[in-house]
Amino acid sequence: MANNKRWLNLLKLTAKILFSSLFLYLVLRKIQISDLMDRFNHSNPYWIMLAGLFFTISKWVSAIRLNHFFRNTGLNLSDKENTRLYWLGMFYNMFLPGGIGGDGYKIFVLNRRFEIAIKKLFWAVFLDRVSGVVALGILSGVLALVIFKQPFIIGSVLVFLVVAAVVYYFIYRRYFAEFLPSFKITNWEGMLVQMLQLVCAACIMKAIGIDDHYTEYLLVFLVSSVVAIFPFTIGGLGARELTFYYGALYFGLSRPVAITISFWFYLITLIVSLVGLIFVFSSPFKNARQTIIQQEIS
């Protein structure tokens, strides 16, 4: 059984590496690498650091949002414990992509330590993700209304947003009544998270000297964030860049500039997630931590 699980994890990791490599190859073969490196090397470090700050704040708000969902299950983690656990989950997502992953880690540890049903914890983590996607959809719709002037597109976007909101609330109320007490606060927090990441992207744009087409770049960024959620690459690497490439192609934007934004955002995500390594050695759930690490390695 252990050998089967080890081979399955290895297969998942290999598949993610292959997908990320393939997507990056498809992107990099179509642009001038020298243009990309020139933009990257001449980025303003102060704007990049500011982008990193806004991204870090966005993840802190995201951790708070997840804790609201956890409290609906009867789990009462302190903000400190929850934040440490959240950052450790980020580390697993980025640096152990072939195994259980950050979300699975949190579910495993909390189930073992507090005996909260796995099903409840799963839905808490799932709805946390959903609230983020909903926020991405709303902000994408708002930017689309700013960019596109055709009445048909404007009408279609408005209808989609209204219908999606009604369906979302109906499904939430019908099937996830246990989490209704935090419905408003978590969705507002989801909006705040994505807005902070939009500011992060805007700072990256300033760092590499973008002077126009801000809304188009930001819309492509939001779409790439949705694509990066799907777990078939390493932390979204490759999938986000491919989205940026075709988004730039659609809007007539500079493709090297678009890819530079994507690479900088991935690098910032990587660095911020690396902080979670600290909590591998100082976790509030040490026993569960040691078990999960052993499973990841074996």
Secondary structure, DSSP 8 states (H G I E B T S, - for coil): -HHHHHHHHHHHHHHHHHHHHHHHHHHHTTS-HHHHHHHHHT--HHHHHHHHHHHHHHHHHHHHHHHHHHHHTT----HHHHHHHHHHHHHHHHH-TTSSHHHHHHHHHHHHHH---HHHHHHHHHHHHHHHHHHHHHHHHHHHHHH---HHHHHHHHHHHHHHHHHHHHHHHHH-GGGGGGHHHHHHHHHHHHHHHHHHHHHHHHHTT--S-HHHHHHHHHHHHHHHHSTTSSTTTTHHHHHHHHHHHHHT--HHHHHHHHHHHHHHHHHHHHGGGHHHHS-TTHHHHHHHHHHHH-
